[in-house]
């Protein structure tokens, strides 16, 4: 594939990411939680089940991987799964239109529709991940997916803002709540199908996998589990998923029920998280390419462990600042965690059998992650009404769940440190890189471009590099001094003329 063709192909992947992110922003997250709460009056068990279903469905990725390995047809299997998973949301969209007024309806039709959608989407996901692993050159994955995710996040942020504003304004316009949700989900589905169209324009990666014999399929499934390093990766991500998923779905519940935030405020927080993701995505990608994915996972996990504590200190009437900070920190760190986990999964998966590695990884982490929100929902229900007072803070069952999430996230760092990744540096190198990349004197926060910096150990030196390349250049205090001397020389003539002008003016006045 020549450079021009590859650029066109990757541009289609970016377009797929844009419309796919709009789809996931409108058809899920806080909007799905709000729909379940307001239309179905769902309790914590239902919220936990809705969060668990997409993760639990990852088990079927093993069947999808076997199909891919036997046929070598990544593209059609991926597109078929993605398309069917999104079209299954027609059931979710039609539910509000057929619901009768009166008592809240049963939640099982909603759970069933989400479950069917998740099953098909899981098959599409394993194909898509293996497909992208073949399509994007290894040396460009961090930078490309960082850029792709950043651009897609802009679209998702706009969709969340407009969706929240629409739901808050629907009542004033005389639109019933259930119809407003149906319209919002329909727009999301339309964008999801546009995403599929762009996906269909990507080329098949060509080299078909060698079809295994039927008796060898069991060995194919066990192969990733025999890889000790890959098992360590699975263990690390499983622990991390438990920590994230056990509390994640209940932040929206906490905002809606305990803090009494409206959808406009909720989407504002989501937008702030997206902005933080945008500002960090172009930073995390080159860092992972240079320093490795493992140290990025470790540093991101350290930061994410702080987020649940910020939610604990939020109080009705005084929640804006801590929740805003929680979303900013979460958006910034989650960008690094998601990108590095995706990249290291592809990196540690051999090309032959890659889809099975991805499927086993997704199945095991999905099962563990799916159990987390279910357990979280049961814990919240079992501890309902419990109230503890610690240092003037009144802790409810949700607060205790958030604190448990923080503790488990901190523990999940231990297996991550044992992952072997070729050429990966220490987490301290990533921290030093971040310290310099985020230094405001370098102009890194500029949305127009991106500058990479490197630190020479023991010396606090800034190095300026070309904004249009990703080539790193070491700089020292001596280099900075030379630049300052050159600037002084360049302006010497101007300063001399200014002195002569002022002197002539003084002489004339005299």
Secondary structure by P-SEA (a helix, b strand, c coil): ccaaaaaaaaaaaaaaaaaaaaaaaaccaaaaaaaaaacccccaaaaaaaaacccccccaaaaaaaaaaacccaaaaaaaaaaaaaacccccccccccccccccccaaaaaaaaaaaaaaaaaaaaaaaaaaaaccccccaaaaaaaaaaaaaaaaaaaaaaaaaaaaacccccccaaaaaaaaaaaaaaaaaaaaaaaaaccccccccccccccaaaaaaacccccaaaaaaaaaaaaaaaaaaacccaaaaaacccccccaaaaaaaaaaaaaaaaacaaaaaaaaaaccaaaaaaaaaaaaaaaaaaaaaccccccaaaaaaaaaaaaaaaaaaaaaaaaaaaaaccccaaaaaaaaaaaaaaaaaaaaaaaaaaaaaaaccbbbbcccccccaaaaaaaaaaaaaaaaaaaaaaccccccccaaaaaaaaaaaaccccccccccbbbbbbbccccbbbbbccccccbbbbbcaaaaaaaaaaaaaaaaaaaaaaaaaaaaaaaaac
